[in-house]
Amino acid sequence: MVSRLMRGLVVVMLGVSAPVFQLACGGVVPGTVTSNATNVAAVSRQVRTQPAARPCGTLTVATYNVNYALAGDAPTMSTLRSLDADVVFLQETNPSWERELGALTDTFSHMQFHHHGEAGGLAVLSNTPVKSAEVLAAPPGGWFPAWRVIVPTEFGSVQVLSVHLRPNISGGNAVLGLLRTPRIREHEIASHLAALDEGMPTVIVGDFNETTRGRALGKLRSEGMLSAFECEGIHDPTWSWQTPVGTLREQVDHIVVDASLDVVSVAVRHEGNSDHFPVTAVLKGCSSVPSR
């Protein structure tokens, strides 16, 4: 985990009015740094006031596009069994996948599904009850819905938005898709953001179909949110596709956090037979209510 002290030093070195992009990795209120003196004064005030301790805890989240055509695939099912996560968000589920995942009730006591065609479904697997808040329809240009759920934790409720953004395909053409779909994904994420509760700690997970250089991730960055990969400086690919001229590999699946959550760790597990790999992140949060 990148220490908060080091992140603070980076901000100070950036100088006056530098955007605090790294703040989403934990513990800093969104905004800009007005001056080094202001930073020091703010820290001094925090030390002098010594606020009451707040209960803290961790939440382990995983996201995995299981591939709609591989329902019940043994290596993929084995990977799901071994994910050490409090809550797992799946993309590309369908009725066939729901039937097969019934074999994992000894691993996940709670399962919820939202079906959308053969490749657009979403699922939530957990060992504690997770409240389904709402399914968000895809805006124009998007192909798949998003799903907002509320996850109970030691430090209070966290809203998690599971997404499957528009693939890089347009009219069946991947080249046209690379040109036309980035703005669609940006519009999708902007539309979904409008449905979130601004006062609740937020995680956005799923298949973004773009790297951290994409427009959707750029939109989230402008809102003070970062992919856990950016927080930890990890560049492992989460997607692999064999072509006649070689294997394509990209980091297109993400776990994005806001400023209220600290990224303890994030990892890609190169397992299973899906074209995507599961991503797991350990997040730390603290209650907004001081303990008594």
Buried (B, 14 or more C-beta within 10 A) or exposed (E): BBEBEEBBEBBBEBEEEBBBBBBBBBBBEBEEBEEEEEBEEEEEEEEEEEEEEBEBEBBBBBBBBBBBBBBEBEEBBEBBEEBEBBBBBBBBBBEBBBEBBEEBEEBBEEBBBBBBEBBBBBBBBBEEEBEEBEBBEBBEBBBBBBBBBBBBBEBBEBBBBBBBBBBBBBEEEEEEBEEBBBEBBBBBBBBBBEEBEEEBBBBBBBBBBBBBEBBBBBBBBEBBBBBBBBBBEBEBBBBBEEEEEEEEEBBBBBBBBBBBBBBBBBBBBEBBEBBBBBBBBBBBBBBEEEEE
